[in-house]
Amino acid sequence: MEVSRIRALRGPNLWCRHTAIEAIVACSDQSHLLAELPGFEDRLRARFPGIGPMRPDDEAGSPSMAHALEAAALGLQAAAGCPVTFSHAAPTLEPGTYQVVVQYSEEEVGRLAFDLAEQLCLAARDDKPFDLEDALHRLRELDEDVRLGPSTGSIVYAAVARGIPYRRLTQGSMVQFGWGSKQRRIQAAETDMTSAVSESIAQDKELTKALLHAAGVPVPLGRSVTSAEEAWAAAQEINGPVVVKPRDGNQGKGVAVRIRTREEVMTAYEVAADISSDVLVERYIPGHDFRLLVVGKHLVAAARRDPPQVIGDGTHTVRQLVEEVNRDPRRGEGHATSLTKIRFDDIALATLAKQGLSADAVPAKGARVVLRNNANLSTGGSATDVTDDVHPDIAARAVAAAQMVGLDICGVDAVCETMLKPFEEQAGGIVEVNAAPGLRMHLQPSYGKGRAVGEAIISTMFTDGDDGRIPVVAVSGTNGKTTTVRLITHILASNGLRMGMTGTDGVYIQGQRIDTGDCSGPRSARNVLLHPDVDAAVFETARGGLLREGLAFDRCDVAVVTNVGEGDHLGLSYISTVEDLAVLKSVIVQNVAPHGMAVLNAADPMVARMADACPGSITFFAQDAGLPTMALHRAQGKRVVFMEGAEIVATEGDTSVRFALADIPLTRNGSIGFQVENAMSSIAAAWALGIDWNVIRRALATFVNDAATAPGRFNVFDYKGATLIADYGHNPDAIQALCNAVQTMPSKKRVVVISGAGDRRDEDIRKQTQILGGVFDDVLLYQDQCQRGREDGEVLALLREGLVGAQRTSHTEEIRGEFVAIDTGLARLQPGDLCLILIDQVEEALDHIAQRVAAQ
């Protein structure tokens, strides 16, 4: 068994809507079926009892090693606690070769699970040991390292519940919510509205205290010190128990509380000084430690925090009691669990010594043994929810403290006996405020109910009903995608929207190209969704990107499928038939939002059938309104777009809107059939987004289809009285559409310059010249620099074969080099002739043609 071409499908894809790992698994032609491996399944289940069933989709078929790998990769993740449910193993046309797809929740974990699953299967095959416990430990450890922590996770889950899309920007806790101009970002429990100034104030404990005091908020007295002797002097001034802590510390690090003696103060100073050069000494306020969470202008949660402690039983030592407490499955090493394990370190031992105890002492039954003086959860403390007990005066003081510092999300630390009475009635006060507060104690308190703090944070970032999304249009199909994308973009931009667009020639933001090359995949689309100056996006969605990574978005508002026809790129990446290609193209339709619209070509049966998979509504378009699909849809009062005479008609129920073809330059008065279809699908897409008809009408009239705005898409030039057309047509359907258009244009002699893409099937290359041979007088065949895996001259030979028996062609010529072929074609032209140049290097060839036209 050989596992290769492992891909991470990071969005909805050919197989499912989940993120998934896809791998090609090649098994030996012999003995890859489990039925031919005696005892294999028993050995596999002995090594991993929790593995699920191994069966092909065809129940009558026999499971293979690929199905065992599939079950193992999914089962290992599930056993490690990952929320995964989907897997699939699909046989390919190559005997013994499968595409194995397994869902993941974290990509790194999914990749590791695949590797471990392969090791497990080989161990079972060869009857060798497999350490299941170690494998699950590695998966759990990695999952905890890479997945979002509880604070960030709670905000993300709240966003997902509201339908707000998110994307992790780093391996840490930097997350973007929403798209384009509606995006917001967080870093843990800080939002993009949290200012650096406010965060700096919160880190400066003395400045914070001064500001709170100025606002009338009760705070403990004290001052900043820079030496141990000065710390003791400050403690003497206070004349009572004190707290020593770093001026800009966090998570309770370096904090010593309720200390009195010179030795205690000076030792505490040294610990705090290791964290900050500036140390605070302030009055110790007796009572419990409370954390109040303020979001916006509201107190949303409160918890009493208790220091890590154990209760003696008269039998076990302190160390043994701590070990017993740490066995609680809720306690972990980091922040991923609701509680953290209690640590035995120097601070714990020093705290025990103050109580006259050691790690090996046996406390009396019922005796409370404290392991730390501060009550942070990160040091093993516990939390009890007291939100419902907070007195309105205390809540108001907490909100005032947050606003005085300027924090939109603020953890306010208070010390007092109870939350039921105002601070003034119990000598309590606020001791700190914290930016990026931990939310774990409020989400999963040790005692009491959890609070929906993630929802509270999201509600301050997005108003009710706002899902942070911008309109997204996805366009797929065999031909016409690029022009359709550009025309839809032009219509939306004419409505005042700042547009982002991706296509085969680059990424565009507000008409400015910011990236070049083929950008029709999900990576480019994700970059557009990241851009803060984009109000709407239109994405060309090509097969390659869908196969490599899936979609860049979880759902779109409009999906346009222009056509499938006879297909293109068949035989690559296991897309072997037109039916396979149609299933792949339908991915965008399957992921239309429930309120969205699929715009489908009713004249293409495979495209029309995609309507059954659409969660939203359907608009059919076709030149012939009499097609059964069109007629039925129209009779049901649903949207259709069609041609009637010299007009495009958009109809829904009793309402019709008409567009004169003479007012749509792209169509050349309706003579270019494929451009009429591109215009119809674009009208339908803009209609789905609620664009005003007058805006659509103006945009159609002003769209220019030249080499600058739509390079390589039926660009027309005048050359010495002859008509010159440059196009990137590269499959039989495109060639046929171009020939249909050429036949509507007057010409004395027709010349075509063509090469073939080597990564197409032989029959597809031959068919292109078979079509051209019936329409063109002169056919100039050229070989470009990139043969895409073909031998020298192989593509030219296939093109020649297609011209055998040509009905019209009387002159053929073979040329090496695209630009030489272009010049040869131009040299054959006389006034009144027509030349179609099928370009390969789009930008370079168009530049070359433009130079020749300019020089005439």
C-alpha positions in Angstrom: 0.0 0.0 0.0 1.5 3.3 -1.1 -0.1 6.6 0.2 0.7 9.7 -2.0 -0.6 13.1 -3.0 -1.9 14.0 0.4 -4.0 17.2 0.2 -5.8 19.3 2.7 -9.3 20.3 1.5 -9.8 23.4 3.6 -13.4 24.2 2.4 -16.4 22.5 0.9 -15.2 20.2 -1.8 -16.0 17.4 -4.2 -16.7 14.9 -1.4 -18.3 16.8 1.5 -18.8 20.2 3.1 -16.3 19.4 5.8 -12.6 20.1 5.9 -10.8 16.8 5.0 -7.6 15.1 4.1 -7.5 13.5 0.7 -4.9 10.9 -0.3 -4.3 8.7 -3.2 -3.8 5.1 -2.0 -2.4 2.6 -4.4 -2.6 -1.0 -3.4 -1.1 -4.0 -5.1 -3.2 -5.5 -7.9 -3.1 -8.7 -5.9 -4.0 -9.2 -2.3 -5.3 -5.7 -1.6 -8.8 -6.9 -0.8 -9.2 -7.8 2.9 -10.9 -11.0 1.9 -7.5 -12.0 0.4 -5.6 -11.2 3.6 -6.5 -13.9 6.1 -6.7 -12.7 9.7 -5.9 -9.1 8.8 -9.1 -7.6 10.1 -8.8 -9.5 13.3 -5.2 -8.4 13.8 -6.2 -4.8 13.0 -9.1 -4.8 15.5 -6.8 -6.4 18.2 -4.5 -3.4 17.8 -7.3 -0.9 17.6 -10.5 -2.2 19.1 -12.3 1.1 18.6 -11.9 1.1 14.8 -15.2 1.4 12.9 -16.6 -0.7 10.1 -14.7 -1.2 6.9 -17.0 -1.4 3.9 -17.2 0.1 0.5 -20.2 2.2 -0.6 -21.2 -0.7 -2.7 -22.3 -3.1 0.0 -21.9 -6.0 -2.4 -18.2 -5.1 -2.9 -15.3 -6.3 -0.9 -13.4 -3.9 1.4 -9.8 -3.2 0.6 -6.7 -2.0 2.5 -7.8 1.5 1.4 -11.0 1.1 3.4 -9.1 -0.1 6.4 -6.9 3.0 6.1 -10.0 5.2 5.9 -11.6 3.6 9.0 -8.3 3.8 10.9 -7.6 7.5 10.1 -11.1 8.5 11.1 -11.3 6.2 14.2 -7.9 7.4 15.6 -9.0 11.0 15.5 -12.4 10.2 17.1 -10.7 8.2 19.8 -8.4 11.1 20.5 -11.5 13.3 21.1 -11.7 15.1 17.7 -15.2 15.8 16.4 -15.0 14.0 13.1 -17.6 11.8 11.4 -17.1 11.6 7.7 -14.8 9.4 5.6 -14.9 7.9 2.1 -12.8 5.7 -0.1 -13.6 5.9 -3.8 -12.1 3.5 -6.3 -10.5 5.1 -9.4 -10.2 3.7 -12.9 -6.7 2.5 -12.0 -7.0 -1.0 -10.5 -6.2 -1.1 -6.8 -6.0 2.7 -6.6 -8.4 4.7 -4.4 -9.1 8.3 -3.3 -9.4 8.2 0.4 -11.0 11.2 2.1 -11.2 11.6 5.9 -12.6 14.6 7.8 -10.4 16.6 10.1 -11.0 19.3 12.7 -7.4 20.4 12.8 -5.3 20.0 9.7 -2.1 18.9 11.5 -4.0 16.4 13.5 -5.6 15.0 10.3 -2.3 14.6 8.6 -0.8 12.8 11.6 -3.8 10.6 11.9 -3.3 9.5 8.2 0.4 8.7 9.0 -0.5 6.7 12.1 -3.3 4.9 10.3 -0.9 3.7 7.7 1.5 2.5 10.4 -1.4 0.7 12.1 -2.5 -1.0 8.9 1.0 -2.1 8.0 1.5 -3.4 11.5 -1.7 -5.5 11.3 -0.7 -6.8 7.8 2.8 -7.8 9.0 1.6 -8.9 12.4 3.9 -6.4 14.2 3.1 -4.4 17.4 1.4 -1.0 17.3 1.5 1.3 20.3 -2.1 2.6 20.3 -1.8 4.4 23.6 1.2 6.4 22.3 -0.6 7.1 19.0 -3.6 8.5 20.8 -1.4 10.5 23.2 0.4 12.1 20.2 -2.9 13.0 18.5 -4.4 14.5 21.7 -1.2 16.4 22.5 -1.0 17.8 19.0 -4.7 18.6 19.0 -4.4 20.6 22.3 -1.3 22.4 20.9 -3.0 23.6 17.7 -6.7 24.0 18.4 -8.1 27.2 19.7 -8.0 27.7 23.5 -11.2 28.0 25.5 -11.3 31.8 25.5 -10.9 32.2 21.8 -12.8 29.1 21.0 -15.9 30.3 22.9 -16.0 33.5 20.8 -15.5 31.5 17.6 -18.3 29.0 18.5 -20.6 32.0 19.2 -19.8 33.4 15.8 -20.4 30.1 14.1 -23.8 29.8 15.8 -24.8 33.1 14.3 -23.6 32.2 10.8 -20.6 34.5 10.9 -17.6 33.0 9.0 -14.2 32.9 10.6 -10.6 32.3 9.6 -7.6 31.7 11.8 -4.9 34.1 10.8 -2.1 32.5 12.8 -1.4 29.2 14.6 -2.3 31.1 17.7 -5.4 33.0 18.7 -5.6 35.7 16.0 -8.9 35.2 14.3 -10.8 37.1 11.6 -14.6 37.2 11.6 -16.6 38.1 8.6 -15.3 39.1 5.1 -14.0 42.1 3.3 -15.2 45.5 4.6 -17.4 43.8 7.2 -14.5 41.9 8.9 -13.5 42.1 12.5 -10.6 40.6 14.3 -9.7 39.3 17.7 -6.6 38.2 19.5 -7.7 35.8 22.3 -10.2 38.0 24.3 -9.0 41.3 22.7 -10.9 42.8 19.8 -9.7 45.2 17.1 -11.4 47.9 19.1 -9.0 47.3 22.1 -6.5 50.1 21.9 -2.8 49.6 22.6 -2.9 52.6 24.9 -5.7 51.0 27.0 -3.8 47.7 27.1 -0.6 49.6 28.3 -2.6 51.3 31.0 -4.0 48.0 32.2 -0.5 46.5 32.4 0.7 49.5 34.5 -0.8 48.6 37.9 0.1 51.9 39.6 -1.3 54.0 36.8 -4.5 51.9 36.7 -4.9 52.4 40.4 -4.5 56.2 40.1 -7.0 56.4 37.3 -9.6 54.3 39.2 -9.0 56.3 42.3 -9.7 59.5 40.3 -13.0 57.9 39.1 -14.0 57.2 42.7 -13.5 53.5 42.5 -12.3 51.9 45.7 -8.7 50.7 45.4 -6.0 49.6 47.9 -3.4 52.2 48.9 0.3 51.6 48.1 3.1 52.7 45.9 5.8 51.6 43.4 9.2 50.5 44.7 12.6 49.6 43.0 14.4 47.7 45.8 13.8 45.2 48.5 14.6 47.8 51.2 12.2 50.3 49.6 9.5 47.5 49.5 9.9 47.0 53.3 9.7 50.7 53.9 6.5 50.9 51.9 5.1 47.9 53.9 5.9 49.7 57.1 4.1 52.9 55.9 0.9 50.8 55.3 1.3 49.2 58.7 -0.6 46.0 58.0 -0.6 43.0 55.7 0.5 43.9 52.2 0.4 42.5 48.6 3.7 42.6 46.6 3.3 42.2 42.8 5.0 43.2 39.6 3.8 46.5 38.2 3.1 45.0 34.7 2.5 41.3 35.5 -0.4 39.0 34.5 -2.0 35.7 35.4 -1.0 36.2 39.0 2.7 35.6 38.3 5.0 37.0 41.0 2.2 38.0 43.3 2.5 37.5 47.0 -0.4 38.3 49.3 -1.1 38.9 53.0 2.6 39.2 54.0 3.8 41.1 57.1 7.4 40.4 58.1 10.6 41.9 56.6 11.8 38.5 55.4 8.5 37.8 53.6 8.4 41.2 52.0 12.0 41.2 50.8 11.6 37.6 49.4 8.4 38.6 47.7 10.1 41.6 46.1 12.8 39.4 44.6 10.2 37.1 43.0 8.3 40.1 41.6 11.4 41.8 40.4 12.3 38.8 38.3 9.1 39.6 36.3 9.3 43.4 36.3 11.9 46.0 37.3 9.1 48.0 38.9 7.2 46.4 41.8 4.1 47.5 43.7 3.5 47.2 47.4 -0.1 47.9 48.5 -2.5 47.2 51.3 -3.9 43.8 51.5 -7.7 43.7 51.4 -9.1 40.8 53.3 -11.8 38.7 51.6 -12.3 36.5 48.6 -10.8 37.0 45.2 -13.4 37.8 42.5 -13.1 38.2 38.8 -15.8 40.5 37.1 -16.0 40.3 33.3 -17.1 43.5 31.6 -18.0 43.5 27.9 -18.9 46.8 26.4 -20.9 48.6 29.0 -22.2 45.6 30.8 -21.1 43.1 33.4 -21.7 39.7 31.8 -20.1 37.3 34.3 -18.5 37.1 37.8 -16.6 34.3 39.5 -15.1 33.8 42.9 -11.6 32.4 42.6 -10.2 30.1 45.2 -6.5 29.3 45.5 -5.3 25.7 44.8 -5.9 23.7 47.9 -6.5 20.2 49.3 -8.5 18.9 52.3 -6.6 16.6 54.7 -7.9 13.1 55.4 -5.5 12.2 58.3 -4.0 9.4 56.1 -2.4 10.8 53.0 0.5 13.3 52.6 0.0 16.7 51.0 1.8 15.4 47.9 -0.5 12.4 47.7 -3.6 14.6 48.1 -2.4 16.8 45.3 -1.8 13.8 43.1 -5.3 12.6 43.8 -6.8 16.0 42.9 -4.8 16.2 39.7 -6.3 12.9 38.5 -9.6 14.8 38.0 -10.1 14.6 34.2 -11.1 18.2 34.2 -7.5 19.2 35.1 -4.9 19.5 32.3 -1.5 21.0 31.8 -2.6 24.1 29.9 -5.7 26.2 29.4 -7.6 23.7 27.2 -9.4 22.0 30.1 -11.7 23.6 32.7 -9.1 23.3 35.5 -5.3 23.2 35.6 -3.3 20.7 37.5 -1.9 21.9 40.8 1.9 22.4 40.6 4.4 21.4 43.2 7.0 24.2 42.9 9.0 26.5 45.1 6.0 28.8 45.6 3.8 25.8 46.7 6.5 24.6 49.1 7.0 28.1 50.5 3.2 28.5 51.0 3.1 25.1 52.8 6.0 26.2 55.0 4.0 29.3 56.1 1.4 26.8 57.4 4.0 24.7 59.2 3.7 21.9 56.6 5.8 20.2 54.0 5.0 18.1 50.9 5.3 14.9 53.0 3.2 16.1 55.9 -0.1 14.4 56.7 -2.8 17.0 57.3 -5.5 16.3 59.9 -8.8 15.2 58.6 -10.8 18.1 57.4 -7.8 20.5 57.5 -7.7 23.0 54.6 -4.2 23.2 53.0 -3.5 26.1 50.6 -0.9 25.6 48.0 -0.7 29.2 46.8 -1.9 32.5 48.0 -3.2 33.8 44.7 -6.3 32.3 43.1 -5.5 32.2 39.4 -6.9 29.2 37.5 -3.5 28.9 35.6 -1.9 27.9 38.9 -4.5 25.2 39.8 -7.1 27.3 41.5 -10.8 26.9 41.1 -13.7 29.2 40.2 -17.3 29.4 41.4 -19.8 31.4 39.4 -21.4 34.2 41.3 -22.9 36.3 38.5 -26.4 36.3 39.9 -25.1 37.6 43.3 -23.4 40.7 42.1 -24.8 43.9 43.7 -25.7 46.6 41.2 -23.3 49.0 42.8 -20.4 46.6 42.4 -21.4 46.0 38.8 -21.5 49.7 38.1 -18.0 50.1 39.7 -16.6 47.3 37.5 -18.0 48.9 34.3 -16.7 52.3 35.4 -13.2 50.8 35.9 -13.2 49.2 32.5 -14.3 52.5 30.8 -11.8 54.5 32.8 -9.0 52.4 31.4 -10.7 52.2 28.0 -11.1 48.5 27.6 -14.0 47.1 25.6 -13.4 43.6 27.1 -12.0 43.8 30.7 -11.4 41.4 33.5 -11.8 43.4 36.8 -10.2 41.8 39.8 -12.0 42.7 43.1 -11.4 41.6 46.7 -14.2 41.6 49.2 -16.1 39.3 51.5 -19.2 39.0 49.3 -20.7 40.2 46.0 -24.0 40.8 47.7 -23.1 44.2 49.3 -21.3 47.3 47.9 -17.6 47.7 48.4 -18.0 50.5 50.9 -20.0 48.4 53.2 -17.3 45.7 53.5 -13.9 47.6 53.0 -13.5 45.9 49.6 -12.1 47.3 46.4 -10.8 46.7 42.9 -7.2 45.6 42.8 -6.5 45.2 39.1 -8.0 45.4 35.6 -6.9 43.1 32.8 -6.9 43.3 29.0 -7.4 40.0 27.2 -8.9 38.3 30.3 -9.2 34.6 30.4 -12.7 33.4 29.9 -12.3 29.8 31.1 -13.6 30.4 34.6 -16.8 31.9 33.3 -17.3 29.2 30.6 -16.6 26.2 32.7 -16.6 27.2 36.4 -15.6 24.5 38.9 -19.0 25.2 40.6 -22.1 26.9 39.2 -23.3 27.4 35.7 -21.3 28.6 32.7 -22.0 31.9 31.2 -22.4 32.8 27.5 -19.5 35.2 27.4 -18.5 34.4 23.8 -22.0 35.4 22.7 -21.7 38.6 24.7 -18.4 39.5 22.9 -19.7 38.7 19.5 -22.8 40.8 20.1 -20.6 43.8 20.7 -18.7 43.2 17.5 -21.7 42.5 15.2 -25.2 44.0 15.6 -28.2 41.7 15.6 -28.8 40.3 12.1 -25.3 41.2 10.9 -23.4 38.0 9.9 -20.3 39.8 8.8 -20.7 38.6 5.2 -20.3 40.5 1.9 -22.1 39.3 -1.2 -20.1 36.5 -2.9 -20.7 35.3 -6.4 -18.9 32.1 -7.6 -18.7 31.4 -11.3 -17.8 28.0 -12.8 -18.2 26.2 -16.1 -16.2 25.0 -19.0 -16.3 28.2 -21.0 -17.3 31.8 -20.5 -16.3 32.0 -16.8 -13.8 34.9 -17.2 -16.0 37.2 -19.2 -19.0 36.4 -16.9 -16.9 37.2 -13.8 -15.8 40.5 -15.3 -19.2 41.5 -16.4 -20.8 40.7 -13.0 -18.0 42.7 -11.3 -18.6 45.6 -13.6 -22.4 45.6 -12.9 -21.8 45.5 -9.1 -19.1 48.2 -9.3 -21.6 50.4 -11.2 -23.8 50.1 -8.1 -21.2 51.7 -6.0 -19.7 48.6 -4.4 -16.0 48.3 -3.9 -15.2 45.1 -5.8 -12.8 42.2 -5.4 -12.4 39.8 -8.3 -10.4 36.7 -9.1 -9.8 35.1 -12.5 -7.3 33.3 -14.7 -5.2 36.5 -15.2 -5.0 37.8 -11.6 -6.7 39.3 -8.5 -8.3 42.7 -8.8 -9.3 45.0 -6.0 -11.4 48.0 -7.2 -10.1 47.5 -10.7 -6.5 47.4 -9.7 -4.6 44.2 -10.3 -2.8 43.2 -7.1 -1.7 39.7 -8.2 -0.9 38.1 -11.5 -1.1 34.6 -13.0 -3.9 32.1 -12.8 -5.7 33.2 -9.7 -8.9 31.2 -10.1 -8.4 29.0 -7.0 -9.3 29.3 -3.4 -6.1 30.9 -2.1 -6.7 34.0 -4.2 -10.3 34.1 -3.2 -9.4 33.9 0.4 -7.0 36.8 -0.1 -9.9 38.9 -1.5 -12.1 38.0 1.5 -9.2 39.2 3.7 -9.1 42.6 2.1 -10.8 45.4 4.1 -11.7 47.5 1.1 -14.0 44.9 -0.6 -17.8 45.3 -0.4 -18.6 42.3 -2.7 -16.6 39.6 -4.4 -16.8 37.6 -7.7 -14.7 34.5 -8.0 -13.9 32.5 -11.0 -14.0 29.0 -9.6 -11.9 26.6 -11.7 -11.6 22.8 -11.4 -8.0 22.8 -10.4 -8.5 24.9 -7.2 -11.6 22.9 -6.3 -9.7 19.7 -6.5 -6.6 21.0 -4.6 -8.3 22.7 -1.7 -12.0 23.0 -2.1 -13.8 26.3 -1.9 -12.5 29.4 -0.1 -15.9 30.1 1.5 -18.5 28.1 3.3 -21.4 29.4 1.2 -22.0 31.9 -1.6 -24.9 34.2 -2.4 -24.9 33.4 -6.1 -23.5 30.4 -8.0 -23.3 30.7 -11.8 -22.6 27.6 -13.9 -22.1 28.7 -17.5 -22.0 25.3 -19.2 -20.3 21.8 -19.0 -20.7 20.8 -22.7 -18.1 18.2 -23.7 -15.9 19.3 -20.8 -12.2 20.1 -20.6 -9.1 18.7 -18.9 -10.7 15.3 -18.8 -8.5 12.5 -17.7 -6.6 14.7 -15.2 -6.8 14.2 -11.4 -9.3 11.3 -11.8 -11.9 13.5 -13.5 -12.3 11.2 -16.4 -15.8 11.8 -17.8 -18.1 14.7 -18.4 -20.3 13.4 -15.6 -17.4 13.6 -13.2 -16.7 17.1 -14.3 -20.4 18.1 -13.8 -20.3 16.8 -10.3 -17.2 18.8 -9.6 -18.7 22.0 -11.1 -21.8 21.5 -9.0 -19.9 22.1 -5.8 -20.6 25.8 -5.9 -24.3 25.1 -6.4 -24.4 22.7 -3.5 -23.0 25.5 -1.3 -25.4 28.3 -2.2 -26.8 29.9 0.9 -30.5 29.1 1.7 -31.4 32.7 0.8 -29.2 32.6 -2.3 -29.5 31.8 -6.0 -28.0 29.4 -8.5 -27.9 30.7 -12.1 -27.9 27.7 -14.4 -27.7 27.1 -18.1 -31.0 25.3 -19.0 -29.7 24.5 -22.5 -27.0 22.2 -20.9 -28.7 19.2 -19.5 -26.0 18.5 -17.0 -26.0 22.0 -15.7 -29.8 22.1 -15.5 -29.8 18.9 -13.3 -27.6 20.7 -10.8 -30.8 22.5 -9.6 -31.7 19.5 -7.5 -28.7 20.0 -5.3 -29.2 23.7 -4.6 -30.2 24.7 -1.1 -31.4 28.1 -2.5 -33.5 29.3 -5.4 -32.9 28.8 -9.2 -32.7 31.1 -12.1 -32.5 29.3 -15.5 -31.1 31.0 -18.5 -31.1 30.0 -22.2 -31.5 31.6 -25.6 -34.5 29.4 -26.3 -37.4 30.1 -23.9 -39.2 27.0 -25.2 -36.9 24.5 -23.7 -38.9 22.2 -21.3 -36.8 23.2 -18.3 -37.3 26.8 -19.1 -41.0 26.5 -19.8 -41.8 24.6 -16.6 -39.8 27.0 -14.4 -41.5 29.9 -16.0 -44.9 28.4 -15.6 -44.2 28.0 -11.9 -43.6 31.7 -11.7 -39.9 31.4 -11.1 -37.0 33.3 -12.6 -35.9 32.7 -16.2 -33.7 34.8 -18.6 -34.0 34.2 -22.3 -33.9 35.8 -25.8 -36.9 37.1 -27.6 -36.2 38.7 -30.9 -33.5 41.2 -30.5 -33.9 41.4 -26.7 -32.9 39.6 -23.5 -35.9 39.1 -21.3 -35.7 38.5 -17.5 -39.1 37.2 -16.2 -40.5 36.2 -12.8 -44.2 35.6 -12.5 -46.0 38.4 -14.3 -43.0 40.8 -14.2 -40.7 41.1 -17.2 -37.7 43.4 -17.9 -36.2 43.7 -21.4 -32.7 44.6 -22.5 -32.1 45.4 -26.2 -29.1 43.5 -27.6 -28.2 46.6 -29.5 -27.5 48.3 -26.2 -25.1 45.5 -25.1 -21.9 46.0 -27.1 -20.5 42.7 -25.8 -22.9 40.8 -27.9 -22.3 42.7 -31.2 -26.1 43.1 -31.7 -26.7 39.6 -30.6 -24.5 38.0 -33.3 -22.0 36.5 -30.8 -24.1 33.7 -29.2 -21.8 32.8 -26.4 -21.5 36.5 -25.4 -25.3 36.7 -25.3 -25.3 33.8 -22.8 -22.6 35.5 -20.7 -24.8 38.6 -20.6 -27.8 36.6 -19.6 -26.1 34.8 -16.8 -24.6 38.1 -15.6 -28.0 39.8 -15.6 -29.4 36.9 -13.6 -26.6 37.1 -11.0 -27.1 40.9 -10.6 -30.8 40.3 -10.3 -30.3 37.8 -7.5 -28.3 40.4 -5.6 -31.1 42.9 -5.9 -29.3 45.4 -8.2 -31.5 48.0 -9.7 -32.5 47.3 -13.3 -31.4 50.7 -14.4 -27.9 50.1 -12.9 -27.7 46.8 -14.7 -28.8 48.4 -18.0 -26.2 51.1 -17.8 -23.5 48.6 -16.8 -24.2 46.4 -19.8 -24.0 49.4 -22.1 -20.6 50.5 -20.7 -18.8 47.2 -20.4 -15.9 47.1 -22.8 -14.7 43.7 -23.9 -11.2 44.6 -25.2 -7.7 43.3 -24.5 -7.4 45.6 -21.4 -10.6 44.7 -19.7 -11.1 41.0 -20.8 -7.7 39.8 -22.2 -8.0 36.8 -24.5 -11.8 36.8 -24.5 -12.9 37.6 -28.1 -10.8 40.7 -28.4 -11.4 42.3 -31.8 -8.9 44.4 -33.7 -8.8 46.1 -37.2 -5.7 45.2 -39.1 -5.2 46.8 -42.6 -8.9 46.5 -43.3 -9.1 42.9 -42.1 -10.8 41.7 -38.9 -8.5 40.2 -36.3 -9.9 38.2 -33.3 -7.7 37.0 -30.4 -9.2 34.4 -28.0 -8.0 31.9 -25.5 -10.4 29.1 -26.6 -8.7 25.8 -25.8 -11.4 23.1 -26.0 -13.9 21.8 -28.6 -16.8 23.6 -27.1 -15.0 26.9 -27.1 -13.8 26.3 -30.7 -17.3 25.6 -31.8 -18.7 28.7 -30.1 -16.0 30.8 -31.8 -16.7 29.3 -35.2 -20.4 30.0 -34.7 -19.5 33.7 -34.0 -17.1 33.9 -36.9 -19.7 32.7 -39.3 -21.9 35.6 -38.5 -19.2 38.1 -39.4 -18.6 39.0 -43.1 -15.2 37.9 -44.5 -13.6 37.1 -47.9 -11.1 34.6 -46.5 -10.7 33.1 -43.0 -7.4 32.4 -41.4 -6.9 30.6 -38.1 -3.7 30.4 -36.0 -3.9 27.5 -33.5 -1.9 25.3 -31.2 -3.1 22.6 -28.7 -2.6 22.2 -25.0 -0.7 19.0 -24.4 -2.6 18.2 -21.2 -5.8 17.5 -23.1 -6.9 14.1 -24.4 -5.9 13.1 -28.0 -9.5 13.2 -29.2 -10.0 16.7 -27.7 -7.0 18.0 -29.6 -8.1 16.4 -32.9 -11.6 17.6 -32.6 -10.5 21.3 -32.4 -9.1 21.2 -35.9 -11.9 19.0 -37.1 -14.3 21.9 -36.2 -12.0 24.6 -37.6 -11.5 22.7 -40.9 -15.1 23.3 -41.8 -15.0 27.0 -41.2 -11.5 28.4 -42.1 -9.7 28.5 -45.4 -6.1 28.7 -44.0 -5.1 26.8 -40.8 -1.7 27.7 -39.4 -0.6 25.2 -36.7 2.1 26.2 -34.3 3.9 24.5 -31.5 4.5 26.6 -28.4 7.3 26.3 -25.8 5.3 24.3 -23.3 4.1 20.9 -24.5 2.8 19.9 -21.1 4.2 16.4 -21.0 4.0 15.7 -24.8 6.9 14.7 -27.1 8.2 17.2 -29.6 5.8 17.4 -32.5 3.2 15.2 -30.9 0.5 17.9 -30.5 1.1 19.2 -34.1 0.6 15.6 -35.4 -2.8 15.4 -33.6 -3.9 18.7 -35.0 -3.0 17.6 -38.5 -5.0 14.4 -38.0 -8.0 16.5 -37.2 -7.7 18.3 -40.5 -7.9 15.1 -42.6 -10.9 15.4 -44.9 -11.5 19.1 -43.9 -14.5 20.5 -45.9 -13.2 24.1 -46.3 -9.5 24.3 -45.4 -7.3 24.5 -48.5 -4.0 25.6 -46.9 -2.2 24.4 -43.8 1.2 25.3 -42.5 3.2 24.2 -39.5 5.2 26.8 -37.5 7.5 26.7 -34.5 6.8 29.6 -32.0 3.6 31.4 -31.2 4.7 34.9 -32.2 6.1 33.7 -35.5 2.8 32.0 -36.2 0.9 35.2 -35.4 3.1 37.2 -37.8 2.6 34.6 -40.5 -1.1 34.8 -40.1 -1.1 38.6 -40.3 1.0 38.5 -43.5 -1.6 36.4 -45.3 -4.4 38.9 -44.7 -6.0 41.2 -47.3 -8.7 43.8 -46.7 -12.0 42.1 -45.9 -10.4 38.9 -44.5 -10.8 37.6 -41.0 -8.1 36.0 -38.8 -8.8 34.1 -35.6 -5.7 33.8 -33.4 -6.0 31.2 -30.6 -3.4 32.5 -28.2 -1.6 30.6 -25.5 0.6 33.2 -23.7 -2.3 35.6 -23.3 -0.6 38.8 -22.1 2.5 38.4 -24.2 0.6 37.5 -27.4 -1.9 40.4 -26.9 1.1 42.8 -26.5 2.6 41.4 -29.7 -0.7 41.8 -31.6 -1.2 45.3 -30.2 2.3 46.3 -31.5 1.5 45.0 -35.0 -1.8 46.8 -35.1 -0.3 50.0 -33.9 2.4 49.8 -36.5 0.1 49.3 -39.5 
